[in-house]
Amino acid sequence: MGLLTYLILLAISGLIVGGLARLALPGPDPMGIGTTILIGIAGSFLGGIVTAILFRRNGAGIAIAVACATLIVYLIRRSRGGTLTDPGPGARRRRRF
């Protein structure tokens, strides 16, 4: 597998994990697709570390990766002044006409 193929697959898996993490928390999150991908990759990395420490196995399952990415989304939301269900004053609200 070439490097470009690996990077594309890494971005796709990061997008899937990050998207599921954003769906796990109610309310809109003002993040772009790049941030979502980075959160997914970071959640997968953190999930792999947690799995290696706790279970002495390599690799994280999708559930652990999504749980860790959800924790990252929650921490970002808290740093912007939000709560678990409310994204806070920094969130862009879309007007519906």
N, C-alpha and C positions, 0 to 999 in steps of 0.2 A: 504494500500500500504506500502510495506516495505521500509526501508531506502535505500537499494541497488537499488531497482527499481526506486526510486525517483532520486537517483544520476545518474543513467543511462539515464533516461528521461531528466534530466537537462543537461547532456552532449550532448545528441542528439539535443535538442532544441538550445543549445548554438552553436553547429556546424552549424545548419541550418541558424540561424540569423547571425552568424559571416561570413559564406560563402556568404550569400546574400550581406552583407556589403562590403566584399572584391570585389565582382563582380560589385558593384555600382561605384567603382572608377576605371578609366582606368589605365592600366599598371600593371606589376607584383609587388607583395608585398612579401618580403622575410620573411614569417612567417610559422611556422609549424602548425600542426593540434591542438596542445595544446594551442597555442596562439590564434588561430581562435576560439576555444571553449571559452576561457576566455574573448575574446572581445565580443562574442555573449552574454555571461552571463552578462557581465558588461553593454552592450547596453540594454538588457532587464531590468536590475535593474534600470538604469538611465531613461529609458522610463517609467517605473512604477512610479518613483518619479515625473517625469514631468507631467504624466497623473493625478496623485493624486493632485498635486499642482494646475494645470490649470483647470481641469475638475471635480475635487472632486469625482473621480471614482477610484476604485481599479483595478489594472491590466492594462497593456499596450497592445495595439494591435500590431500585427506583423509589421505594417508599421512604427509605432513610435519606436519600438525596433530596426528595421533595420536602421532607420534614425539616431538614437543615436549611434549605433554600427559603422555606416559609419563615423560619426563625430570622433569617437575614432580612427578608422583606419587612417583618415586624419590627426589627431593630431600626431599619431605615425610617419606617413610619413613626416610631417613637422619637427618633432624633429630629424629625420635622414637627413635632408637637402633637402628633395624633395618638389615638388609642387603638384598641384591638378592633373596634367596629367603625371608628371614624378616622379617616385619613388625616384630618387636621386642617389647619388654615392654609397650608402650603399646597393643597391639592387643587388642581384645576377642575372646576365644575363645568360640565357641558350644559348649555342651555338647550332645552328641547322646545321646538317651535310648533 
